[in-house]
Amino acid sequence: MSADTNLDIAALDKAHALHPWTHFESFVRDGPLVIERGSGCSLWDSDGREYLDAVGGLWCTNIGLGRREMAETIAAQAEKLAFSNTFVDMTNGPSALLSAKLAELAPGDLNHVHLTTGGSTAVDSAYRMVAYYQRCSGRPDKTHVIARDSSYHGSSFATISIGKRSGDKMPEFEYLSEGIHHVSAPDCYRAIGERSEAEFCDDLVVEFEAKINEIGPDKVGGFFAEPIQASGGVVVPPKGYLKRMAEVCQKHDILFIADEVVTGFGRLGHWFASWDEFGVQPDIICCAKGLSSGYQPIGAMIFSDRIWDAMQGDRWYASGFTYAGHPVACAAALKNIEIIEREGLLAHATKVGQYFEDRLGQLENLPMVGDVRGRKLMLCVENVADKATKALLPDDLDVGKRIADAAEARGLMVRPMGHLNVMSPPLVITQSQVDFVAETLELAIKEVTDQLVRDGIRIG
């Protein structure tokens, strides 16, 4: 693009586009960063500057950008059959093949697939499925759901209400509250206190049981849980927590819904993290993001034989989306899965992910880094004012954004979230690129720490 065109794109965007999670004051002041192209783990902006994208788009560019065979697959399918709806009794080849492939990859008896347009619509469908399944099973009042503090499950009306992440609930919007409940996040860094990890886990399970009894076991129909809470701060649960929560669900006929929109398709080195990483057999898995590595918008709700069997009979399942089972998106997802299998990207993610954990873990030696947490290619740095007390810096300092800006100036993109910096790079990242991420982020944190100290802010 010419320089004039670059300016036109930024100006047009600034004048007309409403971005997700826009902060109006800063957007009006600074305008957008225009990204022109991408290849592998790298992005180039409209001025030709290169960045290593350690954000992975938004947790999603698993196989990396610029894959010619993905582009060719998408083009070929668009030419052959660009669209065909999947309502009632219609289907198409890519939709049916993808459903079968997801049933093959999913753990246990999760043999049935409801395709959607992304993560929010997958979780939204699971929310609706809770009430549908329970009523089909003769439990009409069992429609309440429980999620966790610091959770994020999507941005539809239902899913943003199910989530409870700081900064998501704005007073200008309305949210659902009836029938949606929350229990504590399994945050070992912030909430464990003087307890051991095992004691903390015990307390979380006791709290869950108490919440079910408070609502009424005959009213609670579903429990929503990310295996690792992603946008809520990359919260890794204590050992045994998810399995014990699932056992409580089984005891009370509560569906365990694993939100694997982020953790699915290799981020932790597995197709799905629920069983392989945490030993939990969910009733429903919601996925998106890595399902197509961002090449096409697509999601899926994968559910069990038990749910499928309960729904049979003279009734309608009146829920779905125009673009569910979109043949081009499904073809892209199938090719994406083929690439992950063919190139051994799950094993690579496990190996390089462990190296990523080790390298970023060294940042805990810095005065402002309170915690480095996560697993494999899903990590987070928590910045604090005092490592001993875990006290945070004032919100108005926006320390995560300052660090992200300092890293960006050095050619690295990390995601700022309040006092956090979050990373979820493509599965194809190399050890040398991990070194660049760790070294550059360290320089950025040191630069911001020095700036704050010069401004009279006490660190440590």
C-alpha positions, 0 to 999 in steps of 0.5 A: 500500500502507498503511504497515502493509502495507509493514512486513508485506512487509519483515518477511515477506521478511526472515523467509522469503526467501532472496535471490540473493547474500545476505550474511546478517549485513547482511541480518539487520541491515538487511532489504530495500528494498521496491520498489513500482512503476517507470516508464521509468528510475525506481523508487519504494520502499514509502515513496514515494521515487523513484530513477533506476535506473542499474542497469537492474534487472540489466542488463535493463530496456532499454525501461524499466518501466511499458509499457502495451502490454507489459502488454496483450500479456502479458495477451492472450497469457495469456488466449489461451494461457497455456502450451503445452510445446515438447517433441519436436514441439509448438510455439506461435505466439509461440515459432515467431515469436520463433525466426524473429525471432532468426534474422533478427537474429543475424549470419551463419548463426546460424539456429537457436534453442533457447529457455530460461528465462534467461541461466544456462539459455542458457549452460548449454545452450551448455555441453552443446551443445559436447560434443553437437556435437563428439561428433556430429562424430566428436570424442568427447574434445573436451569441455573448455571454456576461459573467462576470469578475472573472467568471469560466465556464470550461476548454474547448477552448470555456469555458475557453474563456467565463470565465474571472478569474484572473490567467486562461488566460496564454500567452502560450495558445490561446483563443477565443475572437471574439463574447465573451464579459464581464461585471463587476463581482457583487463583493460587497466586492471589487467593491461596493465602496461608493455606497449602495448595491441597487445603485451598483446593478443599476449600474451593470444592466445599464452596462449590458444594455450598453454592449448589445447596444454597441454590438447590441441587434440583435447580443447578443444571450446568457448571462452566469452567475453562481448564485454565482461565485465559482472559481472567489472568491465565489462572491455573487451578490447584492440583486435582481441582477440576477433577473434584469439581467434575465429581461434584457435578456428576453427583448432582446431575450437573453438566460439566461444560469445559470452555476450551475455546483457548486451550483446545487444539494444541495450546497446551500440547493436546487436542483438548486439555480437559482429559489429557492435561487435567483428567476430566471427562466433560459433558460438553466441550466448547471450542473455536480459535485454534480450530481454524487457527483464525483463518476462518470464523468457526466454533463448535459445541461437542457433546456426549451420547448421554445428552444426545440420547436424552433429546431424541423423540418428537421435539425440535432443537430450535437453535443455530446460526446461518453460518453454522457448518459453513463449507468454507470455514469447515474446509479451513478447519479440516486443513488446519487439523491436518497440518497440526497432525502432519507437522507434529505441532502438538509434540512441538508445542509441548517441547517448546512450551516447556522451554517457554515456561522456563525462559519466562519463569526467569523474569520472576527475578525482576523487582516488579514481577510478582508471578509468571504462570500458565502452561506451555504456550499460554503464559502470563506475567503479573506485575506488582508494586511489592513482591512480598505483599503482592500489592498492585500498582495504581490502575491509572498507571496502566502498567501492563499497557506501558510494558506492552508499548515498550515491547512493541517499540522493540518489535514484540507484541504482548497483550496488556490486561490491567497489571498483566501481560499475557502471551499465547504465541503460535504453536510453530514458535521456535526456541530462538523466537522464545528467547527473543520474547523473554529477552525483549519483555525483560528489557521492556519491564526494566524500562517501565520499572525505571520510569516509574521509579524516576516518577517517584513510584515505589517498587518492591 
